[in-house]
Amino acid sequence: MDQFDCLCIRLRRASRALTRLYDEALSETGLNIAQVGLLFSVWQAQPIAIKALAEKNQLDPSTLGRNLGVLERRELLTLSAGKDGRTRMVTLTQAGMGLLVRAAPLWEGAQSCARERLTADGERTLRALLTLLEEDESDPVAESPEFPSEES
């Protein structure tokens, strides 16, 4: 096997490079791109059940639980019992919203940098190829509302 010809290995290397770009841009917030993505998902649908959040982000609930625990300890979100007592609900705190608003222009800068590297045609091609590889044929980023702002 030629590892440099393996689609999965190449995609993982590219993913790590892209993740580094976003993580470096967000570093002053103390958040990484995965954490910003979770906070953004919570903001979009809050309050949201952990199970629904896991499905939305295509994460294993136990992995999501660990990630949410880190954000809860930083007091960026709260976890509470749902109406039936079996469901755990996630809600963004004011501090979480404030940090998400602060992260927005940093994320936008990283997004612009990534788009410049790809060019418009490259971005369209990448999105189409990613859609082919994903289980869900929808692109949640393309369908999601704008990043929150101070007016949100």
C-alpha positions in Angstrom: 0.0 0.0 0.0 1.3 3.4 -0.9 0.2 5.6 2.0 0.5 8.7 -0.2 -2.1 7.2 -2.6 -4.5 6.2 0.1 -7.6 8.5 -0.1 -8.3 8.2 3.6 -4.8 9.1 4.7 -4.6 12.0 2.3 -8.0 13.3 3.5 -7.0 12.9 7.2 -3.7 14.8 6.5 -5.6 17.6 4.7 -8.1 17.7 7.6 -5.4 18.1 10.2 -3.8 20.9 8.2 -7.2 22.7 7.9 -7.9 22.1 11.6 -4.5 23.7 12.5 -5.4 26.8 10.4 -8.7 27.3 12.3 -7.2 26.3 15.7 -4.4 28.9 15.3 -6.9 31.6 14.3 -9.0 30.8 17.3 -6.2 30.4 19.8 -6.7 33.7 21.6 -10.2 32.5 22.7 -8.8 29.3 24.3 -11.1 27.3 22.1 -10.4 25.0 19.2 -12.5 24.6 16.1 -14.3 21.5 17.5 -15.3 23.4 20.6 -16.5 26.4 18.6 -18.4 24.0 16.4 -20.2 22.5 19.4 -21.0 25.9 20.9 -22.3 27.0 17.5 -24.5 23.9 17.3 -25.9 24.5 20.8 -26.6 28.2 20.0 -28.5 27.2 16.8 -30.9 24.8 18.6 -30.8 25.5 22.3 -31.9 24.0 24.5 -30.9 20.8 22.7 -30.8 17.2 24.0 -27.4 15.6 24.1 -28.6 12.8 21.9 -29.8 15.3 19.3 -26.6 17.3 19.5 -24.6 14.1 19.0 -26.6 13.2 15.9 -26.3 16.8 14.5 -22.5 16.7 14.9 -22.2 13.0 14.0 -20.4 12.3 17.3 -20.7 9.3 19.6 -22.7 10.5 22.7 -19.8 9.5 25.1 -17.3 11.5 23.1 -19.7 14.4 23.0 -20.3 14.1 26.8 -16.5 14.5 27.4 -16.3 17.5 25.1 -19.4 19.1 26.7 -17.8 18.5 30.2 -14.8 20.6 29.3 -17.1 23.4 28.1 -19.3 23.1 31.1 -16.3 23.4 33.5 -15.4 26.6 31.6 -19.0 27.8 32.3 -19.7 28.2 28.6 -22.7 26.0 28.6 -25.0 24.3 31.1 -26.2 20.7 31.2 -29.6 20.2 32.9 -32.3 17.5 33.2 -34.9 17.5 30.5 -38.6 17.4 31.1 -38.7 13.6 31.5 -35.7 13.4 33.7 -33.9 11.0 31.4 -32.8 13.5 28.8 -29.9 15.9 29.4 -30.4 19.3 27.8 -27.6 21.7 26.7 -27.8 25.5 26.8 -25.3 28.2 26.1 -24.4 30.5 29.0 -23.9 34.3 28.6 -20.2 33.6 28.9 -20.5 31.0 26.2 -22.4 33.3 23.9 -19.9 36.1 24.6 -16.9 33.8 23.7 -18.7 32.6 20.6 -19.3 36.2 19.5 -15.6 36.9 20.1 -14.6 33.8 18.1 -16.8 34.7 15.1 -14.4 37.2 13.4 -11.5 34.9 14.1 -13.4 32.0 12.5 -14.3 34.2 9.6 -10.7 35.1 9.0 -9.7 31.4 9.0 -12.6 30.6 6.6 -11.5 33.4 4.3 -7.9 32.1 4.3 -9.1 28.5 3.6 -11.3 29.8 0.7 -8.4 31.8 -0.7 -6.2 28.7 -0.8 -8.9 26.7 -2.5 -10.3 29.3 -4.9 -14.1 29.5 -5.5 -14.0 26.6 -8.0 -11.9 24.5 -5.6 -14.3 25.2 -2.7 -17.3 24.1 -4.8 -15.5 21.0 -5.9 -14.4 20.2 -2.3 -18.0 20.6 -1.0 -19.3 18.4 -3.8 -16.7 15.7 -3.1 -17.3 15.8 0.7 -21.0 15.5 0.1 -20.4 12.3 -1.9 -18.3 10.9 1.0 -20.7 11.8 3.8 -23.6 9.6 4.9 -25.9 12.6 5.0 -26.1 14.3 1.6 -27.0 17.7 3.0 -24.3 20.3 3.8 -25.2 21.6 7.3 -22.7 24.5 7.0 -24.3 25.7 3.8 -27.8 25.5 5.3 -27.0 27.0 8.7 -27.7 30.6 9.8 -24.9 33.1 10.0 -22.5 33.0 12.9 -23.9 34.8 15.9 -23.1 38.5 16.4 -23.5 40.9 19.3 -27.0 41.7 18.0 -28.0 38.0 18.3 
